[in-house]
Amino acid sequence: MSSIAQRWDSIKSLFLGTTPQEGLDALPVRVHGNEFSRTPAMPVSIKGFDQPLLWAIFTLLVFGLIMVYSASIAMQDNPRFNGNYSQTHYLIRHVISLSIAFMVGLLAFQVSIDNWEKAAPWFFISSLVLLILVLIPFIGKGVNGARRWISLGVMNFQPSELVKLTVLLYAANYMVRKMEVKEKFFTSVMPMGAAVAVVGSLLLAEPDMGAFMVIVVIAMGILFLGGVNARMFFLIALVLIFAFSMMIYFSEWRRERIFAYLDPWSEKHALGKGYQLSHSLIAIGRGEIFGVGLGGSVEKLHWLPEAHTDFLLAVIGEEFGFVGVCGVIALFMWITRRIMYIGRQAIAMDRVFAGLVAQGVGIWIGFQSFINMGVNLGALPTKGLTLPFMSYGGSAILLNVIAIAIVLRVDYENRLMMHGGRR
C-alpha cells in the first residue's frame, strides 16, 4: 500500500507541480566516473520542453529584429548603395529568414536524437562538399574579397554556418564511438584532429578565420566533456594556440588587425583597420547609462560599418546604454547555462550523445556571443562573427534556430525518460 501511495504522490507532483517526495522522483547525476548521486528533480511541465529557454530565445529574436531595422533604416541614404535599398529592405529579408528558420526548426524538433546520431557523419561529409563548392567560381559568391556564400535566390547561404552544427554533431558521435579508447591519443584524438584540420584549410581558403575559431572551440569542448585525458587536452590546446599564432604572424592583414586593436585611435589605424572598432567604442560611449533612445543612434548613419550585422551590439549600446548591453549579456549567460544544464541531465541518464550535443550548442552560443561582445566592447580584436539570434544574416539565424530545436528535443526526450516514456 505504501508503494501505491508513493506512486500516487508522484503522479500528483507531475500534474499539480507539487514537490516530489524525497528520493521518489530524483534525477541521477554522474559525479566521478561511474559513481552516481541523486538530486531532487524539478517537476516536469506537461508541455514537454523547456518553456523558459524557448521564451528567452524568442525575446532575443524579436529584439534582434527591432534592432536590425533600427540599425539599417538609413542604408538607403548611403552613397555606396545609390538609393537601391528601401528603408525596410533588411527588415523584410530578416523577417523572411526568421520565418524560414521557424519552419525548419519545427521540423528539426520532430527528428529524434537517435536519428541525428545516425546521420551525423553524413551531415559532416555533405558540409565538406558545400565548403568545396563555395570556392568554385560561378558557384560561390564573393563579397569584399571573401568567398563564403552560395546564392539560393531568397537568401545567400553560408556553408561555414552549417559546418558549425555538423562538426558539433560529428564530434559528439565520434566521442561516443571512441569512448573505450579515449585515453589513447593517436587512436582517439588524431582522427578528429585531422577532420578539423580539413575543415580549417577550407575555411581559411575563403577566408573565414572567425568561423574556424568557433569550430575549433566546439570540437575541443566536446573532446574535453567527452572525457579526453586532461594532459592530452592541454597539449592539443597548446598546439592550436601555436598554430593560430603562426597564422597571425605570417598574415600581414591579420597582424594589422591586432595592432589596430591595441591602438585604434592612432593616426595610422583610425581610418584603416581600427575604423570599425573606434566607431563602435564611440557608439557605446554615447549611450552612457540609459542610452539615447530607440532610433536615436548617430553612428549607424554611415559611420559604423556593418552596424546591422557584426556591430549590432554597438547600436544597442548607443540606443539603450549600459543597461541594455548588460541585459543582453545576462540573457546570453542564462541561455548558455540553461543549455549546459539540459546536456548535463542527458549525460546523467547515460544519453551521452544527446548530452554532448546539447553542451556543444551551449559552447557554440556562449563562445560566439562572447567573441562578438568582446569585439564590440574593444576587449578583443575585430572578427567577422555575428551575435547569435540577433544579427542580420539568414544562414546564421537558420542554423542557430535549428541548434536550439535540437536542444529542446534533447530536453523533451529527457523528460519522457524521467517519467517512464519512450523517446
ABEGO torsion letter per residue (X at the ends): XAAAAAAAAAAAAAAAGBBBBBGABBBBBBABEABBBBBBBBBBBAAGBBAAAAAAAAAAAAAAAAAAAAAAAAAAABAAAGGABBAAAAAAAAAAAAAAAAAAAAAAAABBAAAAAAAAAAAAAAAAAAAAAAABBGABBBBGGBBABBBAGABBBBAAAAAAAAAAAAAAAAAAAAAAAAABAAAAAAAAAAAAAAAAAAAAAOBBAAAAAAAAAAAAAAAAAAGBBAAAAAAAAAAAAAAAAAAAAABAAAAAAAAAAABAABAAAAABAAAAAAAAAAAAAAAEAAEAEBGABAAABGABBGAABAAAAAAAAAAAEAAAAAAAAAAAAAAAAAAAAAAAAAAAAGBAAAAAAAAAAAAAAAAAAAAAAAAAAGABBBBBBBBBGABBEAAAAAAAAAAAAAAAAAAAAAAAAAAGBBX
